[in-house]
């Protein structure tokens, strides 16, 4: 069970032993108390729409608005903004799944998955990995929406979007691995009560830190007797074990986790000998994986004990896979941090490759810098997504809120400590929460989506995490896409991702 912070334990209303029949009764009583409390009236905006999803016309009702979270004295402590889409024509809640969807950061609103892949409308970016420029942007109907197989609930955690603390509540009660999971758990509990969906199949869908959130949340949801059991978890661009995703000095194993991503990036930009591998990316990446585990890792572990002749051979092989100069690999002691790889690979052209999506490149102010000026795959898409989300909220969903909308970056001083991590100096590893949930919930299935050109959450690090003995691989699905962190900004990958997740939710 997650270690609940003292601050949040004193705040959240969670009935630890109530049966689901009592939940509705308690909710009604709580609602009556709220009227007498100083809770602000939640701002709620209702609308209707339709979309052709997977060849079917789906009519739906949308509720975009605030859920007021109360403490144990019925005092408002937070407002969580969400957008719910409920399709018409599905009368039996037992056969209609519901998906709870969020992005990462921590500190990101859910606009990326909302306007990128799952929602009934999406923003269309320029073809290829090119900068999005400035308005006007194309906001189009989204036939890849999964509304045909599930109702959708997009959640903006506290500090993102329009979600915020209320009254005297402190942000530290919500900003942390465990704290965040507990607040989202309370939101989900409230949603299930208010929509009478306790007996519906339930899915968590998160991207990036949202996968970390999903792991912490699945533990918060399924621990204890008030078990909110999930049917599935969708992990898009996973980061469960930060030790495998943080290539920093002293953390040699992470260089192994990211190595095939470096190789994929070099392949995309023509920095490796493709002819040697018959032009086959999959074959090349399989070799990069094998090299990383069988040769690269032992060499890093040996350090100065590695014989000079072996070191020379290793340097040559690393250079061949990554497209870097052998002299640079040697001078880096075979340990190339992510920021330096981004800067070095295309230095001769004055370009930096993207972190989130290494297909993107950005021009640097000079050719001698050590670290990138910025991530071209971030500034290449953020303007379009922010404008599209807010335009859609205002025009289509009739949301009338004038406060600033926090796209990403509003959350600071995140508490990374968890019960299993062991302290501030440990790398967070929430993977045990997922495998424990799979052991204790025989219906739980896990889907992992990975972009080959994602260097923020490397696909091989995820593979190594999910390969550990406790995971039931018969209920684990892993898919790959020739794009980056947000693989859905690449049209072929969007179509494949949508079809893969639709099949996963449908149990096909």
C-alpha positions in Angstrom: 0.0 0.0 0.0 1.2 3.5 -0.7 2.6 5.5 2.2 0.0 8.3 2.5 1.4 11.7 3.4 0.2 13.1 6.7 -0.9 16.3 4.9 -3.1 14.5 2.4 -4.4 11.9 4.9 -5.9 14.8 6.8 -7.5 16.2 3.7 -9.1 13.6 1.5 -12.5 12.1 2.1 -12.0 8.4 1.5 -14.3 5.8 3.0 -11.9 2.9 3.5 -14.4 0.2 4.3 -17.7 1.3 2.7 -19.4 -1.0 0.2 -20.4 0.4 -3.1 -24.0 0.6 -2.1 -23.1 3.0 0.7 -20.9 5.1 -1.6 -24.0 6.7 -3.2 -25.6 7.3 0.1 -22.5 9.0 1.4 -22.1 11.0 -1.7 -25.7 12.4 -1.3 -25.0 13.2 2.3 -21.7 14.8 1.4 -23.4 16.9 -1.3 -25.9 18.2 1.2 -23.2 19.1 3.6 -21.3 20.9 0.8 -24.3 23.2 0.3 -23.8 24.4 3.9 -20.1 24.7 3.7 -17.9 27.3 2.1 -17.2 25.2 -1.0 -17.4 27.3 -4.2 -20.0 26.1 -6.7 -18.2 24.0 -9.3 -18.2 25.5 -12.8 -19.7 22.9 -15.1 -20.3 23.2 -18.9 -22.4 20.7 -20.8 -22.6 20.2 -24.5 -23.3 17.5 -27.1 -21.6 16.3 -30.2 -20.9 13.5 -32.6 -17.9 11.9 -34.3 -17.3 9.2 -36.8 -14.9 6.9 -34.9 -13.6 3.7 -36.5 -16.3 3.9 -39.1 -19.2 4.4 -36.6 -21.1 7.6 -35.9 -21.0 8.1 -32.1 -23.2 10.8 -30.5 -22.1 11.8 -27.1 -22.7 14.2 -24.2 -19.8 16.2 -22.8 -19.3 17.6 -19.3 -16.4 19.8 -18.8 -16.0 21.2 -15.4 -14.8 21.2 -11.8 -15.0 18.6 -9.1 -14.6 20.1 -5.6 -12.6 17.9 -3.3 -13.4 18.2 0.4 -11.5 17.3 3.6 -12.9 15.3 6.5 -14.6 18.5 7.8 -16.3 19.2 4.5 -13.9 22.0 3.8 -12.9 22.5 0.1 -9.3 21.9 -0.5 -9.0 21.4 -4.3 -10.8 21.8 -7.6 -10.0 19.2 -10.2 -11.0 20.0 -13.8 -12.0 17.2 -16.1 -13.7 16.6 -19.4 -16.1 13.6 -19.7 -17.4 12.2 -22.9 -20.3 9.7 -22.5 -21.6 8.1 -25.7 -25.3 7.7 -26.4 -26.9 4.4 -27.0 -25.0 2.3 -24.4 -27.5 1.5 -21.7 -25.8 -1.3 -19.8 -22.9 0.0 -17.7 -21.5 -3.5 -17.3 -20.7 -3.7 -21.0 -19.5 -0.1 -21.5 -15.9 0.6 -20.4 -14.7 3.9 -19.0 -11.2 5.2 -19.5 -9.5 7.7 -17.1 -6.9 9.6 -19.0 -4.1 11.9 -18.0 -0.7 13.2 -19.2 2.5 13.5 -17.3 5.1 16.1 -16.4 4.5 16.0 -13.5 2.7 19.3 -14.1 1.1 18.7 -17.5 -2.6 19.0 -18.3 -4.2 16.3 -20.3 -4.4 18.2 -23.6 -1.8 16.1 -25.4 -3.8 12.9 -25.2 -7.1 14.8 -25.5 -6.3 16.7 -28.7 -3.7 14.2 -30.0 -5.3 10.8 -30.0 -8.3 10.0 -27.9 -10.7 12.9 -28.1 -13.4 13.5 -30.8 -11.3 16.3 -32.2 -7.6 16.7 -32.6 -5.0 19.2 -33.8 -3.3 18.4 -37.1 0.4 19.2 -37.2 2.6 19.9 -40.3 3.6 16.8 -42.2 6.9 15.4 -41.0 8.9 16.4 -37.9 8.6 20.1 -38.5 7.9 23.2 -36.3 4.2 24.0 -35.9 4.7 27.7 -36.5 1.8 30.0 -35.4 -2.0 30.2 -35.7 -4.2 29.4 -37.4 -3.9 25.6 -36.7 -6.1 22.9 -38.1 -8.6 21.4 -35.6 -10.2 18.5 -37.2 -12.6 15.6 -36.5 -10.7 12.6 -35.1 -11.8 9.3 -36.6 -9.1 7.6 -34.4 -11.0 8.5 -31.2 -11.8 5.5 -29.1 -15.2 6.7 -28.1 -16.6 3.8 -30.0 -15.3 1.4 -27.4 -15.2 3.4 -24.2 -16.4 6.5 -22.4 -13.6 9.0 -21.8 -12.6 11.1 -18.8 -9.7 13.5 -19.2 -8.3 14.5 -15.8 -6.1 17.6 -15.1 -4.3 17.0 -11.7 -4.0 19.8 -9.2 -1.7 22.5 -10.6 -2.4 21.8 -14.2 -5.0 23.1 -16.6 -7.6 24.9 -14.5 -7.2 22.5 -11.5 -6.1 24.2 -8.3 -6.0 24.2 -4.5 -8.7 25.9 -2.6 -8.8 27.8 0.7 -5.9 27.1 3.0 -4.9 23.9 1.3 -1.1 23.7 0.6 0.2 22.5 -2.7 2.5 20.0 -1.0 -0.6 18.0 -0.1 -1.0 17.2 -3.8 2.4 17.5 -5.4 4.2 14.2 -4.9 4.1 10.6 -6.3 1.9 9.3 -3.5 0.0 12.6 -2.8 -0.9 13.0 -6.5 -2.1 9.4 -6.7 -4.4 9.8 -3.7 -6.0 12.9 -5.0 -6.7 11.3 -8.4 -8.0 8.2 -6.6 -10.5 10.4 -4.8 -11.6 12.1 -8.1 -12.2 8.7 -9.7 -14.1 7.5 -6.7 -16.3 10.6 -6.9 -16.8 10.1 -10.6 -17.9 6.5 -10.2 -20.4 7.5 -7.6 -21.9 10.4 -9.5 -22.2 8.5 -12.8 -23.2 5.2 -11.2 -20.4 3.3 -13.0 -19.0 1.1 -10.3 -19.7 -2.0 -12.3 -18.3 -0.8 -15.6 -14.9 -2.1 -16.9 -12.3 0.5 -16.0 -9.0 1.6 -17.6 -6.2 3.9 -16.7 -4.4 5.6 -19.6 -1.4 7.7 -19.0 1.5 9.1 -20.9 5.1 9.7 -19.7 4.9 10.7 -16.0 1.3 9.7 -16.4 2.6 6.1 -16.5 4.3 6.7 -13.2 1.0 8.1 -11.9 -0.9 5.0 -13.2 1.4 2.7 -11.3 1.1 4.7 -8.0 -2.6 5.1 -8.7 -3.3 1.4 -9.3 -1.7 0.8 -5.9 -3.9 3.5 -4.3 -7.0 2.2 -6.0 -6.6 -1.5 -5.3 -5.0 -1.5 -1.9 -7.3 -2.1 1.1 -10.8 -3.3 1.3 -12.4 -0.4 -0.7 -10.9 -1.9 -3.8 -11.5 0.0 -7.0 -10.2 -2.8 -9.3 -9.0 -1.9 -12.8 -9.5 -4.0 -16.0 -6.5 -2.5 -17.7 -3.7 0.0 -17.7 -2.4 1.7 -20.9 1.2 2.9 -20.5 2.2 5.4 -23.3 5.9 6.2 -23.3 6.6 4.5 -19.9 8.8 5.6 -17.1 8.3 3.2 -14.2 11.9 2.7 -13.0 13.7 6.0 -13.2 17.0 4.2 -12.6 16.8 2.8 -16.2 15.8 6.2 -17.7 18.3 8.6 -16.1 21.8 8.4 -17.8 23.7 10.4 -15.2 27.2 10.1 -13.8 27.3 7.1 -11.4 24.2 5.5 -12.9 25.7 3.2 -15.5 22.7 1.0 -16.1 20.8 3.9 -17.5 23.3 4.2 -20.4 22.3 0.7 -21.3 18.6 1.5 -21.2 19.0 4.4 -23.5 21.6 3.0 -25.9 19.1 1.5 -28.5 17.3 4.9 -28.6 20.6 6.6 -29.5 21.1 3.9 -32.2 17.5 4.5 -33.5 18.2 8.3 -33.7 21.5 7.8 -35.5 19.7 5.5 -38.0 16.9 8.0 -38.7 19.4 10.8 -39.4 21.6 8.7 -41.6 24.6 8.5 -39.3 25.0 4.7 -39.4 25.7 2.2 -42.1 22.2 1.0 -43.0 23.4 -1.2 -45.8 25.2 -3.4 -43.3 21.8 -4.2 -41.8 20.0 -4.5 -45.2 18.1 -1.3 -44.5 16.2 -3.2 -41.8 15.5 -1.0 -38.7 14.2 -3.8 -36.6 17.2 -6.0 -37.3 19.5 -3.1 -36.4 17.7 -2.3 -33.1 17.7 -6.0 -32.2 21.5 -5.9 -32.6 21.7 -2.7 -30.5 19.7 -4.3 -27.7 22.0 -7.4 -27.7 25.1 -5.3 -27.8 23.9 -3.1 -24.9 23.2 -6.0 -22.6 25.9 -8.5 -23.6 28.8 -6.2 -24.2 28.2 -2.6 -23.3 27.0 -3.3 -19.8 29.9 -5.6 -18.7 32.3 -3.0 -20.1 30.8 -0.2 -18.1 30.8 -2.3 -15.0 34.5 -3.1 -15.4 35.5 0.6 -15.6 39.2 1.0 -15.5 39.7 -2.7 -15.2 38.6 -3.1 -18.9 41.8 -4.0 -20.9 42.9 -1.4 -23.4 42.4 -3.6 -26.4 38.8 -4.3 -25.3 38.1 -0.7 -24.7 39.3 0.3 -28.2 37.0 -2.3 -29.7 34.1 -1.1 -27.5 34.6 2.5 -28.5 34.5 1.5 -32.2 31.3 -0.5 -31.8 29.6 2.2 -29.7 30.5 4.8 -32.4 29.2 2.5 -35.2 25.8 2.1 -33.4 25.4 5.7 -32.3 26.9 7.7 -35.2 29.3 9.5 -32.9 33.0 10.0 -33.6 35.2 7.3 -31.9 37.3 10.1 -30.3 34.2 11.6 -28.7 33.1 8.2 -27.4 36.5 7.6 -26.0 36.8 11.1 -24.4 33.4 10.5 -22.8 34.6 7.3 -21.2 31.9 5.5 -23.2 29.2 7.3 -21.2 27.3 9.9 -23.2 24.6 11.8 -21.3 21.4 12.5 -23.1 21.9 16.3 -23.4 25.3 15.8 -24.9 24.1 13.2 -27.4 21.4 15.5 -28.5 24.0 18.2 -29.1 26.8 16.1 -30.6 25.1 13.9 -33.2 24.5 16.6 -35.7 27.0 19.2 -34.5 28.7 19.4 -37.9 25.4 20.8 -39.2 24.7 23.1 -36.3 21.7 21.1 -35.2 20.4 19.6 -32.1 18.1 16.5 -32.1 15.0 16.3 -30.0 14.7 14.7 -26.6 10.9 13.8 -26.8 11.2 13.0 -30.5 14.6 12.7 -32.0 13.3 13.0 -35.5 13.0 16.7 -34.8 16.0 19.0 -35.2 16.6 22.6 -34.1 19.3 25.1 -35.1 21.7 26.1 -32.4 23.1 29.6 -31.9 26.6 28.3 -32.2 28.4 25.1 -33.0 30.5 25.0 -29.8 27.8 24.6 -27.2 27.9 21.6 -24.8 24.1 21.3 -24.1 21.1 22.0 -26.3 19.6 25.5 -26.3 16.1 23.8 -26.0 14.3 20.7 -27.1 13.1 21.2 -30.7 10.5 18.4 -30.3 8.9 20.4 -27.5 8.8 23.9 -29.0 7.9 22.2 -32.3 4.4 21.3 -31.1 3.4 23.2 -27.9 1.9 26.3 -29.6 -0.5 24.2 -31.7 -1.7 22.0 -28.8 -2.3 24.9 -26.4 -4.1 27.0 -29.0 -6.2 24.1 -30.2 -7.2 22.9 -26.7 -8.3 26.4 -25.6 -10.1 27.1 -28.9 -11.9 23.8 -28.6 -12.9 24.4 -25.0 -14.3 27.8 -25.8 -16.0 27.2 -29.1 -17.1 23.5 -29.0 -17.5 22.8 -25.3 -18.6 26.3 -24.3 -16.2 26.5 -21.4 -16.2 30.1 -20.1 -13.2 30.4 -17.8 -10.8 33.3 -18.0 -8.1 32.2 -15.6 -4.7 31.1 -17.1 -4.7 27.5 -18.3 -1.5 25.7 -17.3 -0.4 23.5 -20.2 2.9 22.3 -18.5 5.2 23.5 -15.9 3.0 24.8 -13.1 4.1 22.2 -10.6 7.3 22.7 -8.6 8.9 21.0 -5.6 7.5 17.6 -6.4 7.9 15.0 -3.6 9.5 12.0 -5.3 9.7 9.9 -2.1 7.6 6.7 -2.1 7.4 3.9 0.4 9.3 1.5 -1.9 11.8 4.0 -3.1 13.4 4.3 0.3 14.3 8.0 0.4 15.2 11.1 -1.5 18.5 9.7 -2.9 16.8 6.7 -4.5 15.6 6.5 -8.1 11.8 6.2 -8.0 10.7 2.7 -9.1 6.9 2.2 -9.2 7.1 -1.0 -11.3 6.5 -3.2 -8.3 3.1 -1.6 -7.8 2.1 -2.7 -11.3 3.3 -6.3 -10.9 1.7 -6.5 -7.5 -1.6 -5.4 -8.9 -1.3 -8.0 -11.6 -0.7 -10.7 -9.0 -3.6 -9.6 -6.9 -6.1 -8.8 -9.7 -6.4 -11.7 -12.2 -8.3 -9.5 -14.7 -5.8 -6.7 -14.9 -4.0 -6.4 -18.3 -1.2 -4.0 -19.2 -0.5 -2.3 -22.6 2.8 -0.6 -23.2 3.2 1.8 -26.2 6.8 2.8 -27.1 8.3 5.2 -29.7 11.6 4.2 -31.2 12.7 7.9 -31.4 11.7 8.7 -27.8 14.8 9.6 -25.8 12.9 10.9 -22.8 11.4 7.5 -21.8 13.6 5.0 -23.8 11.8 1.9 -25.1 14.6 -0.5 -24.0 14.5 0.8 -20.4 10.8 -0.1 -20.5 11.5 -3.5 -21.9 14.1 -4.2 -19.2 11.6 -3.1 -16.5 8.7 -5.2 -17.8 11.0 -8.2 -18.2 11.5 -8.6 -14.5 10.3 -12.0 -13.1 7.2 -10.9 -11.2 5.3 -9.6 -14.3 2.7 -11.9 -15.8 3.7 -11.6 -19.5 0.6 -13.4 -20.6 -1.4 -10.3 -19.7 1.2 -7.8 -21.0 1.1 -6.3 -24.5 4.1 -4.3 -25.9 3.9 -2.3 -29.1 6.3 -0.1 -31.0 6.0 2.9 -33.3 8.4 4.7 -35.6 7.9 8.0 -33.9 8.8 9.6 -30.6 7.4 10.2 -27.1 4.1 11.5 -28.5 4.0 8.9 -31.3 0.5 10.1 -32.2 1.9 13.3 -33.9 3.1 10.9 -36.7 0.0 10.0 -38.7 0.8 6.3 -39.4 1.7 5.8 -35.7 -1.5 7.6 -34.6 -3.6 5.2 -36.7 -1.6 2.2 -35.4 -1.8 3.3 -31.8 -5.5 3.9 -31.9 -6.1 0.5 -33.5 -3.9 -1.2 -30.9 -5.6 0.4 -27.9 -9.0 -0.1 -29.4 -8.2 -3.8 -29.7 -6.8 -3.9 -26.1 -9.9 -2.3 -24.6 -12.1 -4.6 -26.7 -10.1 -7.7 -25.5 -9.1 -8.7 -29.0 
